Amino acid sequence: MIAKQCRYRCVVLLSVAVCLCVLSTATRADPSPDAVGNDLGVRVVPAFPHLRFERPTYITHVGDDSDRLFVLEQSGHVFWIDNAASARERHLSLDLRRQTRRVNNEEGMLGFAAHPDFSENGRVFLHYSAAPGRTRNHISEFRMDVATGVIDPGSERVLLSVDQPRGNHNGGTITFGPDGFLFIGLGDGGSAGDPFGNGQNLATLLGTILRIDVDHADAPLRYRVPADNPFVTDDGARGEIWAYGLRNPWRFSFDRDTGELWAGDVGQVESEEIDLIVKGGNYGWNYREGTRRFRRNWRVAGPFIDPVIEHGRGEARSITGGYVYRGQSIPTLRGWYVYGDYATGLMWALRYEDERVTGHRFIAHVPEIASFGEDQSGELYVVSLTGLIYKLTPNDRPAD
């Protein structure tokens, strides 16, 4: 995610044409002439030109028809803003800086999700690196005043606390699926090469996407493990796991039309990948990185699910998963999955039909892409760690 900084920034000096030619075989789009250039009628502009944030990590809505947007800052702040280009004020929703650990670059305030019935119950959930002491992640429930957008810090109830062996690969996204359950992304525990073997270990929560029921609890847990999770009946496995074999699923999202779960998984040496996450899926880490061998005995494990698309290191070095666009303002983009890369700042859209990539386009360059986000109507935003929030808008110029 947000590591791998200065030594990679020189990559953005590569021409866009060169950057777009590293797609290869099976799960990669063919480098044909129409794969280069933005013919989707899209441009990316500052969404709130009068506002700046300090290392923002995420933007989202709470589904209450207020049209507010909530922005996380890595330090532990949550702000809400009016969803208008003319917005000039950041309203403090929560200051969790004292409880948020920021010793390492990938720690901090990582994820936010509003309960599907937020308008009635005011329940919101945060994923953050907890302070003080050892490295660990908290998934916590809070109560927000629906009218004012203010989160009560005293209402915190920690649902899940996960120890982290290292300060990187903490994962980040939490989001509710169409089924009403909370999905949580956790990295492999950090360092390099998965030295703890967490990626293929179903006895740990690390290197996974989890699925839990926050509306019920089975003691001593503060949540319930859904009975239809794929590994509930497996001896020695954690029942919370929905999918595994992931290195660092920093950002993932559900297609609001189809319910498909899309994730960007940050690579190690050769590949950055975009995956379609399915129940019980094994995505190969650390036997594989994308479709490429990482460990010598990789063929004895599996079966593994191939990525939808993967990028070589010449064009991507820290992938940031995005969203399938389902808004109304850019009809030519509907149904395309939009994503980018933190280190190079490149953004793409891909079309996936009949289990294959049928289109792949470069969209724009945005520095230090930490996240994408949707507003309630499905319009897309891009969060830059430089402090700006961008928005995808129609390009009124004729397509190339």
C-alpha positions in Angstrom: 0.0 0.0 0.0 1.6 3.2 1.3 5.1 1.8 1.8 7.6 1.6 -1.1 7.7 5.3 -1.4 10.7 7.4 -2.4 12.6 4.7 -4.2 9.7 4.1 -6.6 8.7 7.7 -7.4 11.2 7.9 -10.2 9.0 5.3 -12.0 6.4 8.0 -12.8 8.9 9.6 -15.1 8.5 6.7 -17.5 6.3 7.5 -20.4 2.7 6.3 -20.2 3.2 4.4 -23.5 6.0 2.4 -22.0 4.1 1.8 -18.8 1.2 0.3 -20.7 3.1 -2.3 -22.6 4.0 -4.7 -19.8 0.8 -6.8 -19.9 1.5 -10.4 -20.7 -0.1 -13.9 -21.1 -3.2 -15.6 -19.7 -4.6 -13.1 -17.2 -3.3 -9.9 -18.8 -4.9 -7.8 -21.4 -3.3 -8.0 -24.9 -1.2 -4.9 -25.6 -3.2 -3.9 -28.7 -3.3 -0.2 -30.0 -6.7 0.4 -28.5 -5.4 -0.6 -25.1 -3.5 2.7 -24.9 -5.2 6.0 -24.3 -8.4 7.1 -22.7 -11.4 6.6 -25.1 -13.9 6.1 -22.3 -14.9 9.7 -22.0 -13.3 10.1 -18.6 -11.1 12.8 -16.9 -9.9 13.1 -13.4 -10.2 16.5 -11.6 -9.8 17.7 -8.0 -13.2 17.0 -6.4 -12.9 19.5 -3.6 -10.4 22.1 -4.7 -10.7 24.2 -1.5 -9.9 21.3 0.8 -6.7 19.5 1.7 -6.2 16.6 4.1 -3.2 15.2 5.9 -2.3 11.8 4.4 -5.9 10.8 3.6 -6.4 7.0 3.3 -10.1 6.5 2.4 -13.3 8.2 1.4 -16.9 6.8 1.6 -20.5 7.5 2.4 -22.8 6.1 5.1 -25.9 5.5 3.0 -28.2 7.9 4.8 -29.2 10.2 1.9 -27.3 13.1 3.6 -24.8 13.2 0.7 -22.0 13.5 3.2 -18.7 12.0 2.5 -16.3 10.7 5.2 -12.6 11.0 4.8 -10.0 9.1 7.0 -6.6 10.5 7.8 -3.8 8.1 8.5 -3.1 9.7 11.9 -6.5 8.8 13.3 -8.9 11.5 12.2 -12.3 11.0 10.6 -13.8 14.0 8.9 -17.1 14.5 7.0 -17.5 17.0 4.2 -20.4 18.1 2.0 -20.3 16.3 -1.4 -19.9 19.5 -3.4 -17.0 21.0 -5.3 -17.7 24.2 -3.5 -17.1 22.6 0.0 -14.7 24.6 2.1 -15.1 23.1 5.6 -13.9 19.8 7.1 -16.2 18.7 10.0 -14.5 16.6 12.6 -16.3 13.3 13.1 -13.8 11.5 15.3 -10.3 12.1 16.7 -8.7 8.7 17.4 -5.1 9.8 17.3 -4.3 8.7 20.8 -5.4 5.2 20.1 -3.9 5.0 16.6 -0.4 3.6 16.1 1.7 5.2 13.4 5.2 3.9 14.1 5.4 2.2 10.6 4.4 3.7 7.3 1.5 1.2 6.7 0.0 1.6 10.1 -2.8 4.1 11.0 -6.4 4.6 10.3 -7.1 2.1 7.5 -10.8 1.4 6.9 -14.3 2.5 7.6 -17.8 1.0 7.0 -21.3 2.0 7.9 -23.8 -0.6 9.0 -26.4 -1.4 6.3 -29.1 -0.1 8.7 -27.0 2.9 9.7 -29.9 5.4 9.3 -31.7 3.5 12.0 -28.9 2.4 14.4 -26.0 4.8 13.8 -23.4 2.0 13.9 -20.1 2.5 12.1 -17.0 0.3 12.1 -13.3 1.3 11.9 -10.1 -0.7 11.1 -7.0 0.8 12.6 -3.6 0.0 14.0 -3.9 0.2 17.8 -1.7 2.0 20.2 0.1 1.8 22.5 2.3 -1.3 22.7 2.8 -4.1 20.2 1.6 -4.0 16.6 -2.0 -5.1 16.3 -5.1 -4.3 14.3 -8.5 -3.4 15.8 -11.8 -3.8 14.1 -14.1 -1.7 16.3 -17.7 -0.7 16.4 -18.7 2.9 17.3 -21.9 4.9 17.4 -22.4 8.0 15.3 -25.0 10.7 15.8 -26.9 10.4 12.5 -27.9 14.0 12.5 -24.5 15.6 13.2 -22.1 13.0 11.8 -20.1 13.0 15.0 -18.8 9.6 16.3 -18.8 9.1 20.0 -15.2 7.9 21.0 -16.6 6.5 24.2 -18.8 4.1 22.3 -16.0 2.0 21.0 -16.4 -1.8 21.2 -13.5 -3.8 19.9 -14.9 -6.7 18.0 -11.6 -8.2 16.8 -8.0 -7.6 17.7 -5.3 -9.2 15.5 -1.6 -9.3 16.5 0.8 -8.3 13.7 4.3 -9.8 13.6 5.6 -6.7 11.6 4.4 -3.2 11.0 3.6 -3.7 7.3 1.0 -5.6 5.3 -1.8 -4.7 7.7 -4.5 -4.8 5.1 -7.1 -2.1 5.3 -10.5 -2.4 3.8 -13.6 -3.3 5.8 -16.9 -3.3 4.0 -20.4 -4.9 4.2 -21.3 -7.4 1.5 -24.7 -7.7 -0.2 -25.4 -10.4 2.4 -25.1 -7.9 5.3 -21.9 -9.5 6.7 -18.7 -7.5 7.3 -15.7 -8.4 5.1 -12.2 -7.6 6.5 -8.9 -7.6 4.6 -5.7 -8.6 6.5 -2.2 -8.8 5.1 0.3 -11.7 5.6 1.9 -10.2 8.7 4.7 -8.3 7.0 8.4 -8.4 6.4 9.2 -9.8 2.9 8.4 -13.2 1.3 5.9 -14.2 4.0 8.6 -15.6 6.4 5.9 -16.8 8.8 4.1 -18.8 6.2 0.8 -17.1 6.9 -0.5 -16.9 3.4 -1.2 -20.7 3.2 -2.0 -21.2 6.8 -5.7 -21.5 7.6 -5.0 -21.5 11.3 -4.2 -17.8 11.2 -6.4 -14.8 10.2 -3.4 -13.2 8.4 -3.2 -13.2 4.6 -6.9 -13.4 4.2 -10.3 -11.8 3.6 -12.6 -12.5 6.5 -16.4 -12.6 6.7 -18.2 -12.1 10.1 -21.7 -11.4 11.4 -21.6 -8.2 13.6 -25.3 -8.4 14.4 -24.9 -11.5 16.6 -22.3 -12.9 18.9 -21.2 -16.3 20.1 -19.1 -16.0 23.3 -16.3 -15.6 23.8 -16.3 -13.8 20.4 -18.0 -10.4 20.0 -19.4 -11.5 16.6 -20.7 -14.7 15.0 -19.0 -16.7 12.4 -21.5 -17.3 9.6 -22.4 -21.0 9.3 -21.9 -21.0 5.5 -18.3 -19.7 5.6 -16.1 -22.1 3.7 -13.8 -23.4 6.4 -16.2 -23.5 9.4 -16.1 -27.3 9.7 -12.3 -27.7 8.9 -10.2 -28.9 11.8 -7.7 -26.3 12.8 -9.0 -23.6 10.4 -10.3 -20.2 11.4 -13.9 -20.2 10.5 -13.9 -16.4 9.8 -11.8 -16.9 6.6 -13.6 -16.3 3.3 -10.6 -16.4 1.1 -6.8 -16.8 1.6 -3.4 -16.9 -0.1 -3.2 -13.1 -0.2 -0.2 -10.9 0.5 -1.8 -7.6 1.3 -5.3 -7.0 0.1 -5.2 -3.3 0.8 -8.3 -2.2 -1.0 -11.3 -4.3 -2.2 -14.9 -3.6 -3.1 -18.2 -5.2 -4.1 -19.8 -4.4 -7.5 -23.0 -2.9 -6.4 -24.9 -4.4 -9.4 -23.5 -7.9 -9.5 -22.2 -8.5 -6.0 -18.8 -9.6 -7.2 -15.9 -9.0 -4.9 -12.9 -7.3 -6.5 -9.5 -6.9 -4.8 -6.1 -5.5 -5.5 -3.3 -7.6 -3.9 0.1 -5.9 -3.5 3.0 -7.9 -5.0 6.5 -8.7 -3.9 9.1 -8.9 -6.7 7.5 -9.3 -10.1 3.7 -8.9 -10.2 0.9 -6.7 -8.9 -2.5 -8.3 -9.3 -6.3 -7.7 -9.4 -8.4 -10.6 -8.2 -12.0 -11.7 -8.2 -12.5 -13.0 -4.7 -14.7 -16.1 -4.4 -15.8 -18.2 -1.4 -13.0 -20.5 -0.3 -10.6 -19.2 -2.9 -6.8 -19.7 -2.6 -4.9 -16.9 -4.4 -1.5 -18.6 -4.1 0.7 -16.4 -1.9 3.4 -17.3 -1.1 3.8 -20.2 -3.4 2.9 -17.8 -6.3 3.0 -14.1 -6.9 0.3 -13.5 -9.5 0.8 -16.4 -11.9 4.5 -16.5 -11.3 6.4 -19.0 -9.2 7.6 -17.6 -5.9 8.5 -20.8 -4.0 10.4 -23.8 -5.4 7.8 -26.3 -4.5 4.8 -24.3 -5.7 3.3 -27.0 -7.8 2.6 -29.3 -4.9 0.0 -26.8 -3.4 -3.2 -25.4 -4.7 -5.3 -25.3 -6.8 -4.8 -21.6 -7.0 -7.1 -19.0 -8.6 -5.4 -16.9 -11.2 -5.7 -13.1 -11.1 -8.0 -11.3 -13.5 -5.1 -9.1 -14.6 -1.5 -8.6 -13.4 1.0 -5.9 -14.0 4.8 -6.1 -14.2 7.0 -4.0 -12.0 7.7 -1.5 -14.8 4.2 -0.1 -14.5 2.9 -1.0 -11.0 4.6 -1.5 -7.7 1.9 -1.2 -5.1 -1.5 -1.9 -6.5 -4.6 -0.1 -5.2 -7.9 -1.9 -5.8 -10.8 0.2 -6.9 -14.5 -0.1 -7.9 -16.7 -1.2 -10.8 -18.2 2.1 -11.9 -22.0 2.1 -11.6 -22.6 5.8 -11.5 -24.7 7.8 -14.0 -22.5 10.7 -15.1 -20.1 8.7 -17.3 -22.2 6.2 -19.3 -19.2 5.0 -21.3 -17.5 3.8 -18.1 -20.4 1.8 -16.7 -19.4 -1.7 -15.9 -15.6 -1.0 -16.1 -13.4 -1.8 -13.0 -11.3 1.3 -12.2 -8.1 0.8 -10.2 -4.6 2.2 -9.9 -1.1 2.0 -8.5 0.2 3.9 -5.5 3.9 4.0 -6.5 3.6 5.0 -10.2 0.3 6.9 -9.9 -1.1 5.2 -13.0 -4.8 4.5 -13.2 -6.6 2.0 -15.5 -10.1 0.6 -16.2 -10.7 -2.9 -17.3 -13.8 -4.7 -18.7 -14.3 -8.3 -17.6 -16.9 -10.4 -19.5 -17.3 -14.2 -19.9 -14.4 -14.8 -17.6 -11.9 -12.8 -19.5 -10.6 -9.3 -19.9 -12.2 -7.7 -23.0 -11.0 -4.2 -22.6 -8.2 -2.4 -20.8 -7.6 1.4 -20.8 -5.2 3.9 -19.2 -7.2 6.7 -17.6 -4.9 9.2 -15.9 -2.0 9.8 -13.6 -2.7 10.7 -9.9 0.2 10.8 -7.5 0.3 8.4 -4.5 -3.1 6.7 -5.0 -4.0 5.4 -1.5 -7.6 4.5 -2.3 -10.7 4.9 -4.4 -14.2 5.5 -3.0 -17.8 5.8 -4.0 -20.5 8.3 -3.0 -24.1 7.1 -2.5 -25.0 7.4 -6.2 -22.0 5.4 -7.3 -19.7 8.2 -8.6 -16.0 7.5 -8.1 -13.3 9.4 -6.2 -9.5 8.9 -5.9 -7.7 9.5 -2.7 -4.1 10.8 -2.9 -1.8 10.7 0.1 -0.6 14.2 -1.1 -3.8 15.5 0.5 -6.1 15.9 -2.4 -9.3 14.0 -3.3 -10.0 13.6 -7.0 -13.2 12.7 -8.9 -13.9 10.9 -12.2 -16.0 13.1 -14.4 -17.1 13.1 -18.1 -14.6 14.3 -20.6 -16.4 16.7 -22.9 -13.7 16.5 -25.5 -14.1 14.1 -28.4 -12.6 10.6 -27.7 -9.2 10.0 -29.4 
